[in-house]
Amino acid sequence: MKPVPTARAHRLADSIDLVLPRIFRAPIDDVWAAITEPERTARWFGPWEGDATPGRMIRVQMLFEEEEPWMDLRVDACEPPRRLAVSSTDESGAWRMEMLLESRDATTELRLVHHLDSADKIPEAGPGWEYYLDMLTAAFDGTPRPDFADYHPAMTPYFTELAGKSS
């Protein structure tokens, strides 16, 4: 079954937020561990090393990217088990994102919020975040990993339209 994009865009005064939700049938502490513990992040994004306290830098290896590069991330906020905010600057520019968790009965909702300067970055960012969140879901559930070809360029038309319709 082909993945279906879940992202929504929310225009703010001088920026735009790309918001991607996922629901896990698990306690919030387990989902928090899946997005913060290096051995668990290695299953869906990549391992990390360093001092993960706010204001400090960590290095993350992007295991599912060509050549498995390392990237530097600044930890902007870490409020277990509800909020992790990071930022980075690379050859593509600067970006900021948050992972927000909320416990609901026997489930936990995770919302990845990518704070963007403009809507024109949505078609580039959206398919990748859908892929990584589905990688997280597969790692969490023990199901097969998704195929990136089902996300990019397959989802690009959805995100191009989303960029034009951002509210």
For each residue, the residues with C-beta under 8 A, 3 or more apart:
1:
2: 150 154
3: 130 134 146 150 151 155
4:
5: 126 127 130 155 158 159
6: 20 21 22 130 133
7: 18 19 20 122 126 129 130 159 162
8: 18 19 162
9: 16 17 18 19 119 122 162 163 165 166 167
10: 16 17 19 166 167
11: 16 119 166 167
12: 15 16 17
13:
14:
15: 12 115 116 117 118
16: 9 10 11 12 116 117 118 119 122 166
17: 9 10 12 113 114 115 116
18: 7 8 9 113 114 116 122 125 126 129
19: 7 8 9 10 111 112 113 114
20: 6 7 111 112 113 114 126 129 130 133
21: 6 109 110 111 112
22: 6 109 110 112 133 136 137
23: 107 108 109 110
24: 30 31 107 108 109 110 137 140
25: 106 107
26: 30 31 107 108 140
27: 30 31 103 108
28: 31 32 81 82 101 102 103 108
29: 32 33 81
30: 24 26 27 33 34 108
31: 24 26 27 28 34 35 81 101 108 110 140
32: 28 29 35 36 80 81 82 101
33: 29 30 36 37 40
34: 30 31 37 40 41 44 136 139 140
35: 31 32 40 41 84 99 110 136
36: 32 33 40 41 52 78 80 84
37: 33 34 40 41
38: 41 42 47 48 49
39: 42 43 47
40: 33 34 35 36 37 43 44 139
41: 34 35 36 37 38 44 45 46 47 48 60
42: 38 39 45 46 47 63
43: 39 40 135 139
44: 34 40 41 64 132 135 136 138 139 140
45: 41 42 60 62 63 64 132 135 136
46: 41 42 60 61 62 63 64 68
47: 38 39 41 42 60 61 63
48: 38 41 52 58 59 60 61 73
49: 38 58 59
50: 56 57 58 59
51: 56 57 58
52: 36 48 56 58 75 78
53: 56 75 78
54: 75 76 77 78
55: 74 75 76
56: 50 51 52 53 74 75
57: 50 51 72 73 74 75
58: 48 49 50 51 52 72 73 75
59: 48 49 50 70 71 72 73
60: 41 45 46 47 48 70 71 72 73
61: 46 47 48 68 69 70
62: 45 46 65 68 69 70 71
63: 42 45 46 47 68
64: 44 45 46 132 135 148
65: 62 68 69
66:
67:
68: 46 61 62 63 65
69: 61 62 65
70: 59 60 61 62
71: 59 60 62 88 90
72: 57 58 59 60 88
73: 48 57 58 59 60 86 87 88
74: 55 56 57 86 87 88
75: 52 53 54 55 56 57 58 78 84 85 86
76: 54 55 85 86 87 96
77: 54 83 84 85 98
78: 36 52 53 54 75 83 84 85
79: 82 83 84
80: 32 36
81: 28 29 31 32 101
82: 28 32 79 100 101 102
83: 77 78 79 98 99 100 101
84: 35 36 75 77 78 79 98 99
85: 75 76 77 78 96 97 98 99
86: 73 74 75 76 96 97 98
87: 73 74 76 94 95 96 97
88: 71 72 73 74 94 95
89: 93 94 95
90: 71 93
91:
92: 95
93: 89 90
94: 87 88 89
95: 87 88 89 92 114 115 116 125
96: 76 85 86 87 114 115
97: 85 86 87 112 113 114 115
98: 77 83 84 85 86 112 113 115
99: 35 83 84 85 110 111 112 113
100: 82 83 110 111 113
101: 28 31 32 81 82 83 108 109 110 111
102: 28 82 108 109 111
103: 27 28 107 108
104: 107 108 109
105:
106: 25
107: 23 24 25 26 103 104
108: 23 24 26 27 28 30 31 101 102 103 104
109: 21 22 23 24 101 102 104
110: 21 22 23 24 31 35 99 100 101 133 136
111: 19 20 21 99 100 101 102
112: 19 20 21 22 97 98 99 129 133
113: 17 18 19 20 97 98 99 100
114: 17 18 19 20 95 96 97 125 129
115: 15 17 95 96 97 98
116: 15 16 17 18 95 119 121 122 125
117: 15 16 121
118: 15 16 121
119: 9 11 16 116 122 163 164 166
120: 123 163
121: 116 117 118 124 125
122: 7 9 16 18 116 119 125 126 159 160 162 163 166
123: 120 126 127 156 159 160 163
124: 121 128
125: 18 95 114 116 121 122 128 129 159
126: 5 7 18 20 122 123 129 130 155 158 159 162
127: 5 123 130 131 151 152 153 154 155 156 159
128: 124 125 131 132 151 152
129: 7 18 20 112 114 125 126 132 133
130: 3 5 6 7 20 126 127 133 134 151 155
131: 127 128 134 135 146 148 151 152
132: 44 45 64 128 129 135 136
133: 6 20 22 110 112 129 130 136 137
134: 3 130 131 137 138 146 151
135: 43 44 45 64 131 132 138 139 145 146
136: 22 34 35 44 45 110 132 133 139 140
137: 22 24 133 134 140 141 143
138: 44 134 135 141 142 143 144 145 146
139: 34 40 43 44 135 136 142 145
140: 24 26 31 34 44 136 137
141: 137 138
142: 138 139
143: 137 138
144: 138
145: 135 138 139
146: 3 131 134 135 138 150 151
147: 150
148: 64 131 151 152
149: 152 154
150: 2 3 146 147 154 155
151: 3 127 128 130 131 134 146 148 154 155
152: 127 128 131 148 149 155 156
153: 127 156
154: 2 127 149 150 151
155: 3 5 126 127 130 150 151 152 158 159
156: 123 127 152 153 159 160
157: 160 161
158: 5 126 155 161 162
159: 5 7 122 123 125 126 127 155 156 162 163
160: 122 123 156 157 163 164
161: 157 158 164 165
162: 7 8 9 122 126 158 159 165 166
163: 9 119 120 122 123 159 160 166
164: 119 160 161
165: 9 161 162
166: 9 10 11 16 119 122 162 163
167: 9 10 11
